[in-house]
Amino acid sequence: MSEAREHLAEVIDSAQRTGEPVYLTRRGRAVAVVVDPVVFEKLVENAEDALDRAELAIARDEDDYVPWEQVKADLGLA
C-alpha cells in the first residue's frame, strides 16, 4: 500500500494502459484492486446480466413468469 501511495499515478496508468487489474496488497494480502473504468463497467454489466439470467431460470423452474409472447400480446404489440 505504501508503494502504491508513492506511485499512484503509475498504478492508475498501468491499469488503464493494459486493461489488467493492479492488486494492492498489505503484508502480502490483496486489499484493493485498481481497474480501468471501462473494464469495471463491463464487469458490472456482465454480473448484472448473469444475475438476471439466474433469476429468470429460477422463475422458469417455479413456473413464475410471463412468456414474452404473452407480454407483447397484452401490450398490443403482437
WOFENDA-V285978 format. One record per residue. N is the residue number from 1. RES is the residue in one letter. SS is DSSP state (A for helix, B for strand, O for the rest). D_LAST is the distance of its C-alpha to the last C-alpha in whole Angstrom. Layout:
n->N res->RES ss->SS d_last->D_LAST
n->N res->RES ss->SS d_last->D_LAST
This chain:
n->1 res->M ss->O d_last->58
n->2 res->S ss->A d_last->61
n->3 res->E ss->A d_last->61
n->4 res->A ss->A d_last->57
n->5 res->R ss->A d_last->59
n->6 res->E ss->A d_last->61
n->7 res->H ss->O d_last->59
n->8 res->L ss->A d_last->55
n->9 res->A ss->A d_last->55
n->10 res->E ss->A d_last->55
n->11 res->V ss->A d_last->53
n->12 res->I ss->A d_last->50
n->13 res->D ss->A d_last->51
n->14 res->S ss->A d_last->51
n->15 res->A ss->A d_last->47
n->16 res->Q ss->A d_last->46
n->17 res->R ss->A d_last->48
n->18 res->T ss->A d_last->47
n->19 res->G ss->O d_last->44
n->20 res->E ss->O d_last->45
n->21 res->P ss->O d_last->46
n->22 res->V ss->B d_last->50
n->23 res->Y ss->B d_last->51
n->24 res->L ss->B d_last->53
n->25 res->T ss->B d_last->56
n->26 res->R ss->B d_last->58
n->27 res->R ss->O d_last->61
n->28 res->G ss->O d_last->59
n->29 res->R ss->B d_last->56
n->30 res->A ss->B d_last->53
n->31 res->V ss->B d_last->52
n->32 res->A ss->B d_last->50
n->33 res->V ss->B d_last->47
n->34 res->V ss->B d_last->47
n->35 res->V ss->O d_last->44
n->36 res->D ss->O d_last->43
n->37 res->P ss->A d_last->40
n->38 res->V ss->A d_last->37
n->39 res->V ss->A d_last->38
n->40 res->F ss->A d_last->38
n->41 res->E ss->A d_last->34
n->42 res->K ss->A d_last->33
n->43 res->L ss->A d_last->35
n->44 res->V ss->A d_last->33
n->45 res->E ss->A d_last->30
n->46 res->N ss->A d_last->30
n->47 res->A ss->A d_last->31
n->48 res->E ss->A d_last->28
n->49 res->D ss->A d_last->26
n->50 res->A ss->A d_last->28
n->51 res->L ss->A d_last->28
n->52 res->D ss->A d_last->24
n->53 res->R ss->A d_last->24
n->54 res->A ss->A d_last->27
n->55 res->E ss->A d_last->25
n->56 res->L ss->A d_last->22
n->57 res->A ss->A d_last->24
n->58 res->I ss->A d_last->26
n->59 res->A ss->A d_last->23
n->60 res->R ss->A d_last->22
n->61 res->D ss->A d_last->26
n->62 res->E ss->O d_last->26
n->63 res->D ss->O d_last->23
n->64 res->D ss->O d_last->22
n->65 res->Y ss->O d_last->18
n->66 res->V ss->O d_last->15
n->67 res->P ss->O d_last->13
n->68 res->W ss->A d_last->10
n->69 res->E ss->A d_last->7
n->70 res->Q ss->A d_last->9
n->71 res->V ss->A d_last->9
n->72 res->K ss->A d_last->5
n->73 res->A ss->A d_last->5
n->74 res->D ss->A d_last->8
n->75 res->L ss->O d_last->8
n->76 res->G ss->O d_last->6
n->77 res->L ss->O d_last->4
n->78 res->A ss->O d_last->0
